[in-house]
Amino acid sequence: MEEKSEAMQMAIVQKLEQMQDGPELIDLEAQFGAPVVFDNIRFSLSKPHYTRQDEWVDYVNEHCFYIDNAEVLPAPAAPYTEEIGNCMSQLAQCYRIYLGYLELEFDDLYARKEAELADDVKYTLAYYAWKQESI
């Protein structure tokens, strides 16, 4: 990952050093063999134009953009990890309640209803969450 990042930076620096009179195209996809993904960066883009008698005219259609500004965004801190952990704990707790009702010899439908596991999908998820906790 870091090697790719360094290679990307060097490609951009080399292109900037070689520019003569104006901006040039840096085709990162051609250079690296695949589209390049920039994580946690917001680019402000504009389409190139040229002036002809006080009238701006597009000359590259939708194939090229200038990068006016690049803003580094804060990296997200493990999105949803804590919330998913809480959800799994709650589902496992529901399954333990269900098992408690079965141990007290209530019928299956009543036990699922009281443990809030009447929905088949929720019941299945609760079972796997319970199983995961017991590992």
C-alpha angles and dihedrals in degrees: 000000000000091000090055090048092051092046089051092050092048092049091054094045092049092050092048091050092051097049112116116185106350147351120317133197118264106199101196093173092058092043097049099030096240139050112284121235120208112201122209096001126119115205124201105211135189133184117246115250137178127211123241116174094333092310122116113222128187112235106175103041110211097328102090138036137181117233103229096176139359118205121191110223123209111263112251112250106238096306116232094349094122093042092050090049090052091048092051091049092051092048091049089050090052089052091050089052089050090052090049091056090049090050088054086054099248114152118265098251093050092047092051092047094050092046089050091244100119090120110084094219093050090047091052092046091048091052092052092045090051091047091049092052092051093056 
